[in-house]
Amino acid sequence: MIKGLDAFTRQLAEAGKAAAVLDGNIVSLNFDPADARSIQKAIHHMERAVDAKVGRYRNNPLVADMVKQAKAQFREAIRRKAREANVRAS
């Protein structure tokens, strides 16, 4: 029982560290909002940067879920910025 509690406590501590990393500056991206390929490259670059930042915790299921959600939010933010830029350019 204590062994399981120790593992869970470790997972929570790692999740806290990963959350702090994901809350900071992860990567600066430049892309052409009118070019779907450029947008996709930016997304791919962001995903690699996220993996590099929290890679040491990749085996932690709490962090894995957090990373999945963060990547989805960052992908949407990149696509939203591209849409907004395209609307302004029109």
JONORZI-V274997 format. One record per residue. SS is DSSP state (A for helix, B for strand, O for the rest). BURIAL is 1 if it has 9 or more other C-alpha atoms within 8 Angstrom, else 0. Layout:
BEGIN
ss->(SS;SS)
burial->(BURIAL;BURIAL)
END
This chain:
BEGIN
ss->(O;A;A;A;A;A;A;A;A;A;A;A;A;A;A;A;A;A;A;A;A;A;A;O;O;O;O;O;O;O;O;O;O;O;O;A;A;A;A;A;A;A;A;A;A;A;A;A;A;A;A;A;A;A;A;A;A;O;O;O;A;A;A;A;A;A;A;A;A;A;A;A;A;A;A;A;A;A;A;A;A;A;A;A;A;A;A;A;A;O)
burial->(0;0;0;0;0;0;0;0;0;0;1;1;0;1;1;0;0;1;1;0;1;1;0;0;0;1;0;0;0;0;0;0;1;0;0;0;0;1;1;0;0;1;1;0;1;1;1;0;1;1;1;0;1;1;0;0;1;1;0;1;0;1;1;1;0;1;1;0;0;1;1;0;0;1;1;0;0;1;1;0;1;1;1;0;1;1;0;0;0;0)
END
